[in-house]
Amino acid sequence: MSFIDLRSDTVTLPTPEMREAMYKAEVGDDVYGEDPTVNRLEEMAAEIMGKEAALFVTSGTQGNQIAVMTHTQPGDEIILEERSHIITYEVGGIGRLSGVQAKTIYGKYGFMSPEDIEASIREENIHYPRTSLICIENTHNRAGGTVMPLNLLKKTKEVAEKYGIPVHMDGARIFNAATYLGVDVKEIAKYADSIMFCLSKGLCAPVGSMLVGTKKFIDKARKFRKMLGGGLRQAGFLAACGIIALEKMTKRLKEDHENARILAEGLAKIPAIALDLNTVQTNIVICDISGLKMNGNEFSKMLLKNGIKVNGSNNSYVRFVTHYGISKEDILYTLEVIEKLTTI
Ligand SMILES: *Cc1c(COP(=O)(O)O)cnc(C)c1O
């Protein structure tokens, strides 16, 4: 049985072109800097983001953690949004690996206000830790794939600059943000000192993320990557897919956004399901099924019997993610199933 898998865009499989490219990839030992395909991917990534240098990392989590390690010193404090990936889903890494503490702020739609950020920056005082990094997430996963408005991004960067604090962007889905805004990704990237973005989500590469920033930052980050066991050898087989991800797969994300919109508008019409359509900007749909008298796990089990996979948990929120391989027909079928199951 084949499933309509809406759990995440990480379930995307490499495209036939990627498999071909893997087979043919020219490779070398990347720890010696001798893998031509990794080198090409890193040059491409830096160029696309308008930064000096880039580093191929094993995962988005590794990229974020290396960024925090590189920007901070143990004992520092960093500012993050309350529901951000770094604080929620990275196994407490910032405490363990960087030895920093977190100052979390709630942000409407996932974006902290520049005023709240400014108020959280520590002044010089013998009692206080040093605030050494501001992290933002764009698109914001747990807020529903929301896109940070450019003027807000600009103001955030201005506050950071006023205090000489770098900004790291968890841009796992930064190309979804650029697609939504209809701008070149550089227009987003220019407001962050470092950016992590994923090749292995909606862009279909099997493995890997990129970290970009200044040459000095990336040189230091490369050493931390080695420390964390991320110094890979013939990684060009993976980088070959990353090159196709950047060249081709960034261009088709609009289709995923359209499908998410169709799904969201359909779900919003179901009386027992609550959904804020304002949050549905990219490829993520989060709805609240409190009205159904079941939790997310029970809901997902019910859908599974009908060939649909979604991520539910023991609360009332259910997340759907559209991606390459999910068609409009799949979405219409999903809606049909949910409508039927929720009205009997
Ligand atoms: C998926 C994700 C990551 C981490 O990526 P992995 O490759 O799964 O480690 C980081 N940030 C956000 C916002 C994500 O959605």
The ligand as a Gaussian input file, in Angstrom:
#p B3LYP/6-31G(d) Opt

LIG

0 1
 C       14.047000      20.462000      10.417000
 C       14.467000      21.692000      11.052000
 C       15.758000      21.838000      11.559000
 C       16.756000      20.692000      11.699000
 O       17.014000      19.944000      10.630000
 P       17.472000      18.405000      10.770000
 O       18.162000      18.217000       9.469000
 O       16.221000      17.625000      10.926000
 O       18.396000      18.298000      11.919000
 C       16.115000      23.053000      12.101000
 N       15.242000      24.057000      12.148000
 C       13.999000      23.969000      11.666000
 C       13.103000      25.157000      11.740000
 C       13.563000      22.780000      11.110000
 O       12.307000      22.684000      10.673000

